[in-house]
Amino acid sequence: MAVIFFPELIAELNQELVPEQFELIDVNPNVLGGAPVVKGTRISTSTISAVREFGQHPTEAYPDLSEEQVAQAERFQEFLEAA
């Protein structure tokens, strides 16, 4: 059973933001406790950003991800950090 700390935020992200601007991102309380992930994976947007910060390209660490998935995950993480 996943622990959800901010169910209202998850609902808002799913209803308003994710479908319109970030179709490759999934926010599901049953996957990583609701952390934003690349759709169809358990790779969080924060992990992708952390990999980049450590100087590695995310597709090197996760070769199954496309450039588009990585770019959208990074934009999503930037959005969250700016909020």
C-alpha positions in Angstrom: 0.0 0.0 0.0 1.4 3.4 -1.0 1.5 6.3 1.4 0.2 9.5 -0.1 1.1 12.6 1.6 -0.5 15.1 -0.7 -3.5 13.5 -2.4 -5.0 16.8 -3.5 -1.8 17.8 -5.2 -1.6 14.5 -7.0 -5.3 14.9 -8.2 -4.6 18.4 -9.4 -1.5 17.4 -11.3 -3.3 14.5 -13.0 -6.4 16.5 -13.9 -4.9 19.8 -15.0 -1.2 19.7 -15.7 0.0 16.3 -16.7 -2.5 15.5 -19.5 -2.1 18.9 -21.2 1.6 19.7 -21.0 3.3 16.5 -19.9 1.7 13.5 -21.7 4.8 11.4 -21.1 4.7 11.9 -17.3 2.6 9.9 -14.9 1.6 10.8 -11.3 0.0 7.7 -9.9 -0.3 7.0 -6.1 0.3 3.3 -6.8 3.7 4.0 -8.4 6.5 5.3 -6.2 4.0 6.7 -3.8 2.7 9.2 -6.2 6.1 10.6 -7.3 6.1 11.9 -10.9 7.6 9.3 -13.2 8.1 8.7 -16.9 5.0 7.0 -18.0 5.3 3.2 -18.2 8.4 3.2 -16.0 9.4 3.6 -12.3 12.0 6.3 -13.2 11.1 9.5 -11.4 11.5 12.9 -12.8 13.7 13.8 -9.9 16.0 10.9 -10.6 16.5 12.0 -14.2 17.4 15.5 -13.0 19.8 14.1 -10.5 21.6 12.0 -13.1 22.0 15.1 -15.2 23.3 17.1 -12.2 26.0 14.5 -11.7 27.2 15.0 -15.2 25.8 12.0 -17.0 23.2 12.1 -19.7 20.0 10.4 -18.5 19.8 8.1 -21.6 23.2 6.7 -20.7 21.9 5.7 -17.3 18.5 4.7 -18.7 19.1 3.6 -22.3 15.4 2.6 -22.8 14.3 6.3 -22.4 13.9 8.4 -25.4 15.3 12.0 -25.7 11.7 13.2 -25.7 10.9 11.4 -22.4 14.1 12.8 -20.8 13.3 16.3 -22.0 9.8 16.2 -20.8 10.8 14.8 -17.4 13.4 17.5 -17.0 10.9 20.2 -17.9 8.4 18.7 -15.4 10.9 18.7 -12.6 11.9 22.3 -13.4 8.2 23.2 -13.2 7.9 21.5 -9.8 11.0 23.2 -8.4 9.9 26.6 -9.6 6.5 26.4 -8.0 
